[in-house]
Amino acid sequence: MIRPLQTMLRGLAAGLLGLALTAPAAALQIEALEQLPPPSPALAAALEAARGKAVVVNFWASWCEPCREEMPGLVQFDESEPGIALITVAVADRAADSRRFLDDYLLEQVVLIADPDQSIARNWGVKMIPTSVVLDAAHRPRLRIRGEADWHDAALRERVRAFAPAAPTQNRK
């Protein structure tokens, strides 16, 4: 008798967490960030693959409407910036749903890390989704962006671009 009750309570708790994670924010919040706990093994491996680049770590889910709205602009920004890498963390999402969303929107180059139990999100202090964490080229935390960001906004793009390595200059004769 206790097992069905525990299962039901876990499902209810997960549903409430999902509502809390996607609660609408009054406005986009951007804050300076100086410290983060060490990344999970999966996130550490993805960061290693992005060595020498600034990184945007985006926490999202396929069932989160603001996340779905934000993702194409974020991917376009990533594709236009060679000094910036995008890593996405699918929070409380089924792997098949995350992959289907990325496939449906032709986002095949996106690095996807699954976080079904929200342990990565909790470890990095993600209280709502979407949330993006910006790391500089040495992978030091610099910004946390909470809420649906407009990645076409020139001011936001410039603020994030500032953490990318300088483009190499060509020698002139």
DRENPASE-669058 format. One record per atom (N, C-alpha, C): residue in one letter; x, y, z. Coordinates in steps of 0.05 Angstrom, whole numbers, plus 32768, in hexadecimal, padded with zeros to 4 digits. Layout:
N
AXYZ...
***
This chain:
173
M80107FE88000M800080008000M801180198000I80288019800DI80388031800FI804580387FF5R804E80247FE5R805B80297FCCR804A803A7FB9P803180337FB4P802180447FA2P801F80617FACL801C80657FC6L801A807F7FD2L8034808E7FCDQ804B80817FD2Q8065808E7FCDQ806880967FB0T806080857F9ET8062808A7F81T805180A37F7BM803980A37F85M802780BA7F80M803380D47F8BL803E80D37FA3L804980EB7FB0L806280F57FA0R807280E27F97R808980EA7F86R808080F77F6DG806C80EC7F60G806180F87F47G805681147F4CL804881187F62L803D81327F69L805481457F6FA8068813D7F7DA807F814E7F83A808E81567F6AA809181447F57A809F814A7F3EA808E815E7F2EG8074815A7F2EG8062816D7F20G806381897F2CL8063818B7F46L806581A57F53L808081B27F4EL809681A27F4EL80B081AD7F47L80B081B87F2BG80A381A97F19G80A281B37EFDG809381CE7EFCL807E81D17F0BL807081EB7F0CL808182007F18A809081FA7F2DA80A2820E7F39A80B882167F26L80C382027F18L80D982087F05L80D1821A7EEFT80B782197EE7T80AF82297ED0T809D82407ED8A809C82477EF2A808C825D7EFBA809582767EEDP808282867EE3P808A829E7ED4P809982B27EE5A80AE82BD7EDBA80BD82D17EE9A80B282EC7EE1A80B683007EF3A80AC831B7EEDA80BB83267ED5A80D483207ED3A80E583297EBCA80FD83187EBBL810B831A7EA4L8124830C7EA1L813783157EB6Q814483037EC3Q8157830A7ED9Q817383017ED0I818683157ECFI81A1830F7EC9I81B283187EE1E81C183057EECE81D2830C7F03E81EE83027EFFA820183117F0AA821D83097F0AA822082EF7F1AL823282DF7F12L823682C57F1FL825482C17F22E825C82B97F3AE827982B67F3EE8281829A7F46Q826D828A7F4FQ827482707F59Q825E825C7F53L826782437F4DL8254822D7F49L826182147F54P825282017F5DP825D81E77F65P826981D97F4DP827A81C57F52P828581B67F3BP826F81AA7F2AP827381A87F10P825E819C7EFFP825C817E7F02S824681737EFBS824281567EFAS8255814A7EE6P825A81307EE7P826C81247ED3P826381297EB6A824A81277EB0A8240812C7E95A824581487E8CL8240815B7E9EL824481777E98L8262817D7E96A827281717EA7A828F81757EA6A829A816C7E8BA829081557E81A829A814B7E67A8292815E7E51A827A81697E52A8271817C7E3DA828181957E3EL8287819E7E56L829881B67E59L82B481B17E4FE82BF819A7E54E82D981937E4AE82DA81957E2BA82C5818C7E1FA82C3818D7E01A82C181A97DF7A82BA81BC7E08A82B781D87E01A82CF81E97E0BR82E581DC7E11R82FC81EA7E1DR830482017E0BG830A82187E17G8313822F7E09G82FC82417DFFK82E382387E02K82CC82487DFAK82BC82517E12A82AF82687E0FA829A826F7E23A8284825B7E1FV827482567E34V825F82427E33V8245824D7E3EV822F82487E30V8215824D7E3BV820982327E42V8204822D7E5CV81F782157E65V81DA821C7E6AN81C882117E59N81AC82187E5AN819C82017E66F818E82077E7BF817C81F37E88F816081F77E7DW815481E27E73W813A81E37E65W812C81C97E66A811481C77E5BA810581AE7E58A80F381B17E40S80ED819B7E34S80DC819B7E1CS80BF81A37E23W80B7819F7E3CW809B81A57E44W809981C27E4EC80AF81D17E4EC80AF81ED7E58C80AC82007E40E8095820D7E3EE808F821E7E27E80A382357E24P80AB82437E3AP80BF82587E36P80DA824D7E2CC80E082347E35C80F982277E2BC80F782227E0DR80E082197E05R80DC82127DE8R80DE822C7DD7E80D482427DE2E80D5825B7DD4E80F282667DD2E810182627DE8E811C826D7DEAE8130825E7DD9M812E82437DD7M814382327DCCM814C82397DB0P813A823E7D9DP814482447D82P8156825C7D81G814F82727D8FG815F828A7D90G817A82847D9DL817A82747DB2L8193826D7DBFL81A5825D7DADV819A824A7D9FV81AA823A7D8CV81B5824B7D76Q81A4825E7D6CQ81AE82707D56Q81C582817D61F81C3828B7D79F81D9829A7D85F81F282897D87D81EF82717D91D8206825F7D93D8213825A7D78E820382557D64E820E824F7D49E821C82677D3DS8214827F7D45S822182977D3AS823A82A07D49E824082927D5FE8256829A7D70E826A82847D73P828082847D64P8293826E7D65P82A2826B7D80G82A282817D90G82B082807DAAG829E82787DC1I828582707DBAI827182697DCFI8266824D7DC9A8265823C7DDDA825982227DDBA823F82217DEBL822C82127DE1L8212820E7DEEL821081F27DF9I820A81EF7E12I820481D57E1EI81E881D87E2AT81D781C57E24T81BC81C67E2FT81B881AF7E43V81AA81B57E58V81A381A17E6DV8185819F7E6EA817B81887E66A815E81827E66A8156817A7E83V8147818C7E90V814081887EACV8125817A7EAEA812481657EBEA810A81577EC3A80FB81507EAAD810A81477E96D80FF81427E7CD810681257E74R80F481197E64R80FB80FE7E5AR810E81027E43A812280F07E41A813680F27E2CA812A80F27E11A811680E27E0CA810A80E07DF1A80FC80FB7DEAD80EF81087DFED80E281217DF9D80F681377DF3S810C81377E01S8121814B7DFCS812D81487DE1R813481307DDAR8140812A7DC0R812C81307DA9R8112812A7DADR80FE812F7D99R80FC814D7D94F80FC815D7DAAF80FA817A7DA7F811281857D97L812A817C7D9EL814281857D8FL8141817C7D72D813781647D6DD8135815B7D51D811F816A7D42D810981707D4FD80F3817E7D42D80FB819A7D39Y810D81A77D49Y811681C27D43Y813181C27D35L813A81AB7D2BL815381A87D1CL816A81B37D2CL816B81AD7D45L818181B67D57L8194819F7D5CE819E81937D47E81AE817A7D4BE81C9817F7D57Q81D481987D55Q81EE819D7D60Q81EE81A47D7EV81D781A47D8AV81D581AC7DA6V81DF81967DB8V81F0819D7DCBV81FA818A7DDFV81E381877DF4L81DB816E7DF8L81C481697E0AL81CD81577E21I81C981617E39I81CE81517E51I81B3814D7E5FA81AD81347E66A8194812E7E74A819781327E92D8183813E7E9ED818381437EBBD8167813C7EC6P815F81227EC3P8144811A7ECAP813D811E7EE7D8151811C7EF9D814B811F7F15D8151813B7F20Q8158814D7F0EQ815E81697F14Q8176816D7F26S818881597F28S819F815C7F39S81B381707F2FI81B781727F15I81C981867F0AI81BD81A27F0EA81A481A57F08A819781BF7F0CA819881C87F29R819281B67F3BR819381BD7F58R81AF81C57F60N81C381B57F57N81DF81BB7F5EN81E881D67F55W81DE81DF7F3EW81E581F97F33W81D2820F7F3AG81BF820A7F4DG81AD821F7F57G819882287F43V819082167F31V817B821D7F1EV8160821A7F2CK815282307F2EK813882307F3CK812182337F29M812682397F10M8111823B7EFCM811E82347EE1I810D822C7ECEI811782287EB3I810682397EA1P811282447E8CP812E82417E84P814082527E96T815882487E9AT816E82567EA7T818782507E97S819682647E92S81B082607E84S81C6826A7E97V81DC825B7E97V81F482637EA6V820A82687E92V8216827F7E93V822B82867E80V824682837E8EL825882747E81L827382707E8AL8286827D7E77D829B82897E81D82AF82967E6FD82C082807E62A82D482887E52A82E482757E43A82F582637E56A82F9826C7E6FA8307825A7E82A82F3824A7E93H82DA824C7E8BH82C3823E7E98H82BE82477EB5R82C482607EBAR82BC826C7ED3R82A082777ED0P828F82747EE4P8274827E7EE2P8273829C7EE2R826382A87ED0R826182C57ECDR824582D07ED0L823282C27EC4L821682CC7EC4L820282B57EC8R81EC82BC7ED5R81D582AA7ED6R81BE82BA7ECAI81B082AE7EB6I819A82BB7EA8I818182AA7EAER816F82B57EBER815782A77EC5R813F82B17EB5G8131829E7EAAG811982A67E9AG811F82A37E7CE810B82A87E6CE810D82A67E4FE811C82BE7E44A813482B97E3AA814582CE7E2FA814082D17E11D814282EA7E08D814082EF7DEBD815D82EF7DE1W816582D97DD5W818182D67DCCW818682E57DB2H817282F37DA8H817583057D91H817C83217D9AD817883277DB4D817D83417DC0D819B83477DBFA81A2835D7DB1A81BE83657DAEA81CD83697DC8A81C083757DDCA81CD837A7DF6A81D383607E04L81C1834E7E04L81C683347E11L81DC83257E02R81DB83257DE8R81F083177DD9R820B83237DDFE820D833D7DDFE8227834A7DE4E823183447E01R821E83447E14R8226833E7E2FR823283227E32V8226830E7E24V823082F37E25V824982F07E14R824A82FD7DFDR826182FD7DEBR827A83077DF9A827783197E0CA828E83247E1BA829E830F7E29F829382F87E2FF82A182E27E3DF82AE82CE7E2BA82AA82D27E11A82B782C07DFDA82D482C97DF8P82E582B67DF0P830082BE7DEAP830182D27DD3A831482E37DD3A831782F67DBDA831D82E77DA3A831182F17D8EA831582E47D74A833282E97D6BP833F82D57D60P835B82DA7D57P835C82EF7D41T837083007D43T837483147D2ET838583097D18Q838083117D00Q839083087CEAQ83A8831A7CE7N83BF830E7CE0N83D7831E7CDCN83D4832E7CC2R83DA83477CC4R83D983587CACR83F6835D7CA3K83FA835E7C89K841583647C7EK841783807C75
***
